[in-house]
Amino acid sequence: MAVPKRKTSVSRKKMRRSHHRISGVNIAEDKKSGEYKLSHHIDLKSGYYNGKKILDV
């Protein structure tokens, strides 16, 4: 069984966990209405996606 010879320092422990952070939400402002929405999603209020009418609301 492998046993560590020395205690892992706080600095080394934090460097190992540096990529465990939560990524930010990809929010973009809608060009027509000016409201914020998730990018690559349909705007449910207007029914537009990528400048084209997708849903009849």
Secondary structure per residue as TSV (DSSP state, phi and psi in degrees):
chain	resnum	aa	ss	phi	psi
A	1	M	-	360.0	132.0
A	2	A	-	-81.2	131.4
A	3	V	-	-126.1	131.4
A	4	P	-	-65.4	139.5
A	5	K	S	-78.2	-33.0
A	6	R	S	-130.7	159.0
A	7	K	-	-70.1	139.2
A	8	T	-	-73.8	126.1
A	9	S	-	-70.8	159.7
A	10	V	H	-61.9	-40.1
A	11	S	H	-62.2	-45.8
A	12	R	H	-67.1	-36.6
A	13	K	H	-65.4	-42.0
A	14	K	H	-69.7	-34.6
A	15	M	H	-65.6	-36.1
A	16	R	H	-67.2	-34.0
A	17	R	T	-94.9	11.8
A	18	S	G	-66.2	-25.7
A	19	H	G	-94.7	8.8
A	20	H	G	-86.9	5.8
A	21	R	S	-69.6	162.1
A	22	I	-	-87.1	131.3
A	23	S	-	-79.7	153.4
A	24	G	-	-75.0	157.1
A	25	V	-	-80.5	138.6
A	26	N	-	-86.9	87.0
A	27	I	E	-104.6	135.0
A	28	A	E	-129.1	154.3
A	29	E	E	-85.8	133.2
A	30	D	-	-71.6	135.3
A	31	K	T	-70.6	-35.7
A	32	K	T	-82.3	-52.7
A	33	S	T	-89.8	-22.5
A	34	G	-	82.7	2.3
A	35	E	-	-86.9	160.1
A	36	Y	E	-88.8	140.8
A	37	K	E	-149.1	165.1
A	38	L	E	-70.4	133.1
A	39	S	T	-69.4	152.2
A	40	H	T	64.7	28.1
A	41	H	S	-130.4	154.1
A	42	I	-	-74.1	139.0
A	43	D	-	-79.5	111.0
A	44	L	T	-70.8	-23.4
A	45	K	T	-74.5	-41.1
A	46	S	T	-101.5	-24.5
A	47	G	-	85.0	12.6
A	48	Y	E	-96.9	147.4
A	49	Y	E	-143.3	123.6
A	50	N	T	57.4	37.4
A	51	G	T	79.9	5.1
A	52	K	E	-119.8	144.1
A	53	K	E	-75.5	118.1
A	54	I	-	-107.9	-46.5
A	55	L	S	-110.4	144.0
A	56	D	-	-93.9	109.9
A	57	V	-	-106.4	360.0
